[in-house]
Amino acid sequence: MPPKAKVTRDMVINAAFEVTRTMGAENVNARTVSQKLGCSTQPVMYHFAKIEDMKKAVYAKLDWFHTEYLLNIEKPQKGIMLGIGLNYIRFAIEEPHLFRFLFQSGFAVENNLVEMIDSGELKPVISVMQEAMEMNVEQTKEVFLTIALFAHGYASIIANNSLEYDEEVVALHLERAYRGAVLAVQEEANR
C-alpha cells in the first residue's frame, strides 16, 4: 500500500484560497478546504487549529496576488496609472469574492490609509508609479491615494453588482482624477 500523500500548510492555504475565490471567504472552513484537498479535516486542522488563522494566511497570499494582478498591465494605456487603476477595477469584476475578502472583510492589517500606503505589499506599486510619474515618493503617495480612493469606489460598486462596467467611461473618469491629482501635487510643490 503506498504511503498517504502529506498535506502541507501551503496546500491548505492554496485550497482555502480557491474556496475563497469560488465560494467566498464566508465558506472557508475545515470541511470545504478538506473537500478541495480530497482529504479528511484532520490535516487541515493540524495546520490551522483556528479557521481565523487560516483566513489570515489566505488574506496574506491574496494581498500579494492582488499586487501582481495590478502590475500585470496587458496593453499599454495612456500611462501606467490608468493601467493600474483599470486593473484594480477589473479585479473586482473578475474576482468578486477575492475583492470582497481583501477589501470588505475586516482582515486588513492596516487600520487607516496612512498605514496602507506604507505597507510592504504596496511598495512595488508605489515604486512603479514613482518611476512613471518622475515624482518623489511623498508626491507619488498623494497621487496614489486620490486614484486608489476613486478606483476603489468604482470597484466596490461593481463588485457588489450595483453598476455595470463600461471601460471607456471608467477610463475617462480615472484619467481625469489622475490629471487632477497630479496637478494638485505640482501646484502644492510650487507654493
C-alpha positions as semicolon CSV with decimal commas, in nm:
position;residue;x (nm);y (nm);z (nm)
1;M;0,000;0,000;0,000
2;P;0,153;0,337;-0,099
3;P;0,202;0,594;0,176
4;K;-0,061;0,865;0,209
5;A;0,026;1,196;0,049
6;K;0,133;1,455;0,303
7;V;-0,087;1,764;0,316
8;T;0,135;2,067;0,369
9;R;0,048;2,405;0,516
10;D;0,089;2,563;0,169
11;M;-0,151;2,308;0,021
12;V;-0,410;2,403;0,283
13;I;-0,360;2,776;0,215
14;N;-0,389;2,722;-0,161
15;A;-0,706;2,516;-0,120
16;A;-0,857;2,777;0,113
17;F;-0,763;3,045;-0,141
18;E;-0,953;2,853;-0,412
19;V;-1,255;2,809;-0,184
20;T;-1,247;3,185;-0,119
21;R;-1,216;3,254;-0,490
22;T;-1,509;3,037;-0,595
23;M;-1,743;3,043;-0,294
24;G;-1,639;3,342;-0,082
25;A;-1,446;3,367;0,243
26;E;-1,760;3,301;0,445
27;N;-1,747;2,942;0,314
28;V;-1,388;2,874;0,421
29;N;-1,394;2,607;0,689
30;A;-1,221;2,275;0,762
31;R;-1,484;2,079;0,569
32;T;-1,476;2,284;0,245
33;V;-1,097;2,304;0,244
34;S;-1,056;1,931;0,312
35;Q;-1,303;1,856;0,030
36;K;-1,095;2,072;-0,202
37;L;-0,784;1,879;-0,098
38;G;-0,957;1,540;-0,114
39;C;-0,864;1,453;0,243
40;S;-1,017;1,443;0,590
41;T;-1,042;1,754;0,804
42;Q;-0,756;1,631;1,027
43;P;-0,467;1,764;0,809
44;V;-0,643;2,098;0,772
45;M;-0,696;2,132;1,146
46;Y;-0,338;2,015;1,211
47;H;-0,203;2,319;1,025
48;F;-0,476;2,560;1,134
49;A;-0,644;2,489;1,466
50;K;-0,843;2,810;1,418
51;I;-1,023;2,894;1,093
52;E;-0,948;3,260;1,165
53;D;-0,574;3,183;1,135
54;M;-0,631;3,005;0,803
55;K;-0,821;3,307;0,672
56;K;-0,536;3,536;0,780
57;A;-0,293;3,320;0,583
58;V;-0,523;3,330;0,280
59;Y;-0,552;3,707;0,317
60;A;-0,170;3,744;0,312
61;K;-0,149;3,529;-0,003
62;L;-0,431;3,727;-0,162
63;D;-0,265;4,060;-0,085
64;W;0,041;3,961;-0,291
65;F;-0,178;3,804;-0,561
66;H;-0,364;4,136;-0,593
67;T;-0,041;4,336;-0,620
68;E;0,082;4,113;-0,901
69;Y;-0,255;4,147;-1,072
70;L;-0,237;4,528;-1,055
71;L;0,108;4,538;-1,209
72;N;0,023;4,299;-1,494
73;I;-0,086;4,562;-1,743
74;E;-0,195;4,381;-2,060
75;K;-0,194;4,659;-2,314
76;P;-0,030;4,998;-2,287
77;Q;-0,274;5,261;-2,171
78;K;-0,221;5,636;-2,175
79;G;0,000;5,569;-1,876
80;I;0,088;5,323;-1,604
81;M;-0,153;5,494;-1,365
82;L;-0,453;5,431;-1,587
83;G;-0,345;5,069;-1,632
84;I;-0,316;5,013;-1,258
85;G;-0,650;5,183;-1,191
86;L;-0,830;4,982;-1,458
87;N;-0,670;4,659;-1,332
88;Y;-0,795;4,740;-0,983
89;I;-1,149;4,766;-1,116
90;R;-1,111;4,461;-1,342
91;F;-1,001;4,261;-1,038
92;A;-1,334;4,344;-0,871
93;I;-1,515;4,227;-1,185
94;E;-1,316;3,909;-1,246
95;E;-1,258;3,810;-0,883
96;P;-1,553;3,949;-0,682
97;H;-1,515;3,704;-0,391
98;L;-1,144;3,781;-0,361
99;F;-1,207;4,155;-0,388
100;R;-1,469;4,148;-0,114
101;F;-1,244;3,940;0,112
102;L;-0,946;4,169;0,054
103;F;-1,125;4,499;0,097
104;Q;-1,454;4,440;0,276
105;S;-1,387;4,168;0,532
106;G;-1,204;4,347;0,810
107;F;-0,895;4,128;0,770
108;A;-0,668;4,412;0,661
109;V;-0,371;4,456;0,891
110;E;-0,368;4,829;0,827
111;N;-0,611;5,041;1,027
112;N;-0,603;5,352;0,807
113;L;-0,488;5,490;0,472
114;V;-0,150;5,605;0,604
115;E;-0,068;5,253;0,726
116;M;-0,197;5,105;0,399
117;I;0,014;5,327;0,176
118;D;0,328;5,245;0,376
119;S;0,267;4,867;0,375
120;G;0,522;4,633;0,221
121;E;0,264;4,488;-0,016
122;L;0,207;4,829;-0,175
123;K;0,574;4,922;-0,221
124;P;0,604;4,762;-0,568
125;V;0,300;4,959;-0,691
126;I;0,427;5,287;-0,544
127;S;0,772;5,224;-0,693
128;V;0,635;5,163;-1,044
129;M;0,416;5,471;-1,018
130;Q;0,701;5,688;-0,886
131;E;0,923;5,593;-1,176
132;A;0,648;5,653;-1,433
133;M;0,547;5,992;-1,290
134;E;0,900;6,111;-1,208
135;M;0,789;6,242;-0,868
136;N;0,929;6,194;-0,522
137;V;0,782;5,919;-0,306
138;E;0,561;6,152;-0,098
139;Q;0,413;6,315;-0,411
140;T;0,356;5,970;-0,561
141;K;0,172;5,859;-0,248
142;E;-0,055;6,164;-0,267
143;V;-0,146;6,088;-0,630
144;F;-0,189;5,721;-0,543
145;L;-0,434;5,799;-0,263
146;T;-0,656;6,002;-0,496
147;I;-0,656;5,735;-0,765
148;A;-0,694;5,449;-0,516
149;L;-0,997;5,604;-0,350
150;F;-1,156;5,680;-0,684
151;A;-1,087;5,335;-0,830
152;H;-1,194;5,165;-0,506
153;G;-1,529;5,341;-0,521
154;Y;-1,591;5,217;-0,873
155;A;-1,464;4,867;-0,792
156;S;-1,675;4,834;-0,477
157;I;-1,992;4,936;-0,653
158;I;-1,921;4,695;-0,939
159;A;-1,816;4,405;-0,710
160;N;-2,144;4,437;-0,525
161;N;-2,343;4,424;-0,851
162;S;-2,468;4,780;-0,832
163;L;-2,316;4,912;-1,156
164;E;-2,229;4,774;-1,498
165;Y;-1,871;4,817;-1,611
166;D;-1,813;5,048;-1,907
167;E;-1,436;5,064;-1,957
168;E;-1,446;5,377;-2,174
169;V;-1,639;5,575;-1,915
170;V;-1,430;5,443;-1,626
171;A;-1,104;5,514;-1,811
172;L;-1,216;5,870;-1,880
173;H;-1,303;5,927;-1,513
174;L;-0,977;5,770;-1,393
175;E;-0,778;5,984;-1,635
176;R;-0,950;6,298;-1,506
177;A;-0,888;6,201;-1,143
178;Y;-0,523;6,126;-1,223
179;R;-0,468;6,458;-1,404
180;G;-0,636;6,645;-1,119
181;A;-0,426;6,468;-0,856
182;V;-0,100;6,533;-1,043
183;L;-0,192;6,898;-1,098
184;A;-0,275;6,944;-0,729
185;V;0,056;6,787;-0,620
186;Q;0,250;7,004;-0,867
187;E;0,071;7,320;-0,750
188;E;0,149;7,237;-0,387
189;A;0,515;7,179;-0,474
190;N;0,536;7,520;-0,644
191;R;0,399;7,713;-0,344
